[in-house]
Amino acid sequence: ARDLFEGETLARALSLTMIATAAAPGFSPLLGSLLTTALGWRAIFLMVGIAAVVIAFFYARGLGETLPAERRTTQSIPQVVSAYGRLLAHSRFILPGAAVSLLMSGLFASFAAAPAILINGMGLSSLQTGLYFAATVFVVFAAGMSAPRLARRFGSRTVATVGLSTAVLAGCLLLMGPSDPGLGWYSLSMVIFLCGMGHANPLGTAITMGPFGKEAGLASALLGFLTMGAAAVTTWLVSVLAYAPVLTLGVIQTSVCSVALIVFFLGTQIESRAARP
């Protein structure tokens, strides 16, 4: 997206990308449950393989490289490593990028904890759990669609900060509530978190990527690596901490989102000072 768009248009493109990305973890549990019930668990792997081949075919035929030929450069491995080092050391990249990565790690932690909470704790079937996740996708749809409009009115950094604060609130609700909550309390926390994430993620990504148009590919790859790395840590913590799943999820979401809010605020302060005459 950064190869093709800038500014507000980039924020809109990233919002649509986030909505499309949210559809996968949102609808996949439901689809997986239906496939397992109808055809057995092996059908899931067959479907994934077919989907990968189809997507690769259409990507190669219809999309390909988005960076214009005149802007492409060839770099050696040491040059690439050096470029990644410069990005990591640049406050305009690493502070908002770390905030986005930590926020998304809270989302992946909720995915990891959901089976223990919904199936083991509340007694939902796999099909009911799939329907639950599919329903929550529409919260992300609504937040993602409204994010660019809110950013146009109040500013991207303000809306992203409010989104991060909302995600912190969602984690706090899990900590303040019962250790064995009902579906209503858990859903309230989930909806609040997804709303905050849906606002902060696309705008935070646009803020991270915006200043690095000439290094868009490197910046995008590094941001993805940071996000998946943070997600790997939080999902691992969900599985190994010997506490109630809701308490574990609440602690993780509150912690990572609080740190995300702090580092994003620091980035905003640095940006404000740099913009002063």
C-alpha positions in Angstrom: 0.0 0.0 0.0 2.8 2.4 0.8 4.2 2.0 -2.8 0.9 3.3 -4.2 -0.7 5.7 -1.6 0.2 8.5 0.8 -1.4 10.5 3.6 -5.2 10.0 4.1 -5.4 7.7 1.1 -2.8 5.4 2.7 -4.8 5.4 5.9 -8.0 4.4 4.0 -6.1 1.6 2.1 -4.6 0.3 5.3 -8.0 0.3 7.0 -9.4 -1.8 4.1 -6.4 -4.1 4.4 -7.0 -4.5 8.1 -10.6 -5.3 7.5 -9.7 -8.0 5.0 -7.1 -9.4 7.3 -9.5 -9.5 10.2 -11.9 -11.6 8.1 -9.4 -14.5 8.1 -9.1 -15.2 11.9 -12.7 -14.1 12.3 -14.3 -16.5 9.9 -11.7 -19.3 9.8 -12.8 -21.0 13.1 -16.4 -21.2 11.7 -15.2 -22.5 8.4 -12.9 -25.0 10.1 -15.6 -26.3 12.4 -17.9 -26.8 9.4 -15.3 -28.6 7.4 -14.3 -30.8 10.3 -17.9 -31.7 11.0 -18.7 -32.5 7.4 -15.4 -33.9 6.0 -13.0 -34.5 8.8 -10.0 -32.5 10.1 -7.9 -33.3 7.0 -10.2 -31.2 4.9 -8.9 -28.1 6.7 -5.4 -28.7 5.4 -6.7 -29.5 1.9 -8.7 -26.3 1.8 -5.7 -24.2 3.0 -3.5 -25.8 0.3 -6.1 -25.1 -2.5 -6.5 -21.5 -1.3 -2.8 -20.9 -1.3 -2.4 -22.1 -4.8 -5.3 -20.0 -6.1 -4.1 -16.9 -4.3 -0.6 -17.3 -5.6 -1.9 -17.7 -9.2 -4.0 -14.6 -9.1 -1.3 -12.6 -7.4 1.2 -13.5 -10.0 -1.2 -12.9 -12.9 -3.0 -9.8 -11.7 -0.9 -7.9 -9.1 2.8 -8.6 -9.0 5.3 -6.0 -7.8 3.6 -2.7 -6.9 6.8 -0.6 -6.8 7.3 1.2 -10.1 10.3 0.0 -12.0 12.1 3.4 -11.9 12.0 3.3 -8.1 13.4 -0.2 -7.7 17.0 -0.7 -6.5 19.2 -3.7 -6.0 20.9 -4.1 -2.6 23.3 -6.6 -1.2 22.6 -8.5 2.0 24.9 -6.2 4.1 23.0 -3.1 2.7 19.7 -4.6 3.6 20.8 -5.4 7.1 22.2 -1.9 7.5 18.9 -0.4 6.3 17.0 -2.5 8.8 19.3 -1.2 11.5 18.7 2.4 10.5 14.9 1.8 10.7 15.2 0.3 14.1 17.2 3.3 15.3 14.8 5.8 13.8 12.3 7.1 16.4 9.7 7.9 13.7 9.6 4.2 12.8 10.3 2.2 15.9 8.1 4.1 18.4 4.8 3.9 16.4 5.8 0.6 14.9 6.4 -0.9 18.4 3.0 0.4 19.5 1.2 -1.2 16.6 3.1 -4.5 17.1 2.3 -4.6 20.8 -1.3 -3.8 20.1 -1.6 -6.6 17.6 0.1 -9.0 20.0 -2.8 -8.4 22.4 -5.2 -9.4 19.6 -3.3 -12.7 19.0 -3.2 -13.4 22.7 -7.0 -13.2 22.7 -7.1 -15.7 19.8 -4.9 -18.1 21.8 -6.9 -17.8 25.0 -10.3 -18.0 23.4 -10.6 -21.8 23.2 -9.9 -22.2 27.0 -12.3 -19.4 27.8 -15.2 -20.1 25.5 -15.0 -23.9 25.1 -13.5 -25.1 28.3 -14.8 -22.4 30.6 -18.2 -21.5 29.1 -19.0 -24.8 27.4 -19.5 -23.5 23.9 -19.1 -26.0 21.1 -16.6 -25.5 18.3 -19.4 -24.4 16.0 -20.7 -21.9 18.5 -17.1 -20.6 19.0 -16.8 -20.1 15.3 -20.0 -18.2 15.1 -18.8 -16.0 18.0 -15.6 -15.1 16.2 -17.5 -14.5 13.0 -19.8 -12.0 14.8 -16.9 -10.1 16.3 -15.4 -9.4 12.8 -18.2 -6.9 12.2 -16.8 -4.8 15.1 -13.5 -4.6 13.3 -15.3 -3.8 10.0 -17.1 -0.8 11.6 -14.0 0.5 13.5 -11.8 0.2 10.4 -14.3 2.0 8.2 -14.7 4.8 10.6 -11.0 5.3 11.4 -10.1 7.4 8.3 -13.1 9.6 8.8 -12.3 10.2 12.5 -8.6 10.8 11.5 -9.7 13.5 9.0 -11.7 15.3 11.7 -9.5 14.9 14.8 -6.1 13.9 13.5 -4.5 10.4 13.0 -2.4 10.5 16.2 -5.3 11.6 18.4 -7.6 8.9 17.1 -4.8 6.3 17.4 -4.1 7.3 21.0 -7.7 7.0 21.9 -7.8 3.6 20.2 -4.8 2.4 22.2 -6.4 3.8 25.4 -9.6 1.9 24.6 -7.6 -1.3 24.2 -6.0 -0.8 27.6 -9.6 -0.4 29.1 -10.6 -3.7 27.6 -7.8 -5.5 29.3 -8.6 -3.8 32.6 -12.2 -5.0 32.3 -11.0 -8.6 32.3 -8.8 -7.9 35.4 -11.7 -6.2 37.3 -14.3 -8.8 36.4 -14.8 -12.3 37.7 -12.1 -14.9 37.1 -14.8 -17.1 35.5 -16.9 -14.5 33.6 -20.1 -15.0 31.7 -20.3 -14.6 27.9 -21.7 -11.0 28.3 -18.7 -9.7 30.3 -16.1 -11.4 28.1 -17.9 -10.1 25.0 -18.0 -6.5 26.3 -14.2 -6.6 26.8 -13.7 -8.2 23.4 -15.8 -5.6 21.6 -14.1 -2.7 23.3 -10.7 -4.1 22.5 -11.6 -4.8 18.8 -13.0 -1.3 18.5 -9.8 0.3 19.9 -7.6 -2.0 17.8 -9.7 -1.2 14.7 -9.0 2.5 15.1 -5.4 2.4 16.2 -4.0 -0.3 14.0 -4.5 1.2 10.5 -3.7 4.7 11.6 -0.7 3.6 13.6 0.6 1.7 10.6 0.1 4.7 8.3 2.0 6.9 10.8 4.8 4.3 10.9 5.1 3.8 7.2 4.4 7.4 6.1 7.9 8.9 6.4 9.6 6.0 4.6 8.2 6.0 1.1 11.6 5.2 -0.4 12.1 2.2 1.9 8.5 1.1 1.9 9.3 -2.6 1.3 11.9 -2.8 4.0 9.7 -0.8 6.5 6.7 -3.0 5.8 8.7 -6.2 6.2 10.3 -5.1 9.4 6.9 -4.0 10.8 5.5 -7.4 10.0 8.4 -9.1 11.6 8.0 -7.0 14.8 4.3 -7.7 14.9 4.6 -11.5 14.4 7.5 -11.6 16.9 5.5 -9.9 19.6 2.5 -12.1 18.8 4.6 -15.2 19.2 5.6 -14.1 22.6 2.1 -13.3 23.9 0.5 -16.5 22.5 3.3 -18.5 24.1 2.7 -16.7 27.4 -1.1 -17.5 27.2 -0.2 -21.2 26.9 2.4 -21.5 29.6 1.2 -19.2 32.4 -0.5 -21.3 35.0 -3.4 -18.9 35.9 -7.0 -18.6 34.9 -7.2 -18.0 31.1 -9.2 -14.8 31.6 -6.7 -13.4 34.2 -3.8 -14.3 31.9 -5.4 -12.6 28.9 -6.3 -9.5 31.0 -2.7 -9.2 32.3 -1.2 -9.6 28.9 -3.6 -7.2 27.1 -3.3 -4.6 29.8 0.5 -4.8 29.9 1.2 -4.8 26.1 -1.4 -2.1 25.3 -0.2 0.1 28.2 3.4 -0.1 26.9 2.1 0.5 23.4 0.3 3.6 24.6 3.4 4.9 26.3 5.7 4.5 23.4 3.2 5.9 20.9 2.8 9.0 23.2 6.6 9.4 23.3 6.6 9.3 19.5 3.9 11.9 19.3 5.9 14.2 21.7 9.1 13.8 19.6 7.1 14.5 16.5 5.6 17.6 18.0 8.9 19.0 19.1 10.4 18.3 15.7 7.6 20.2 14.0 8.1 23.4 16.2 9.9 26.2 14.4 
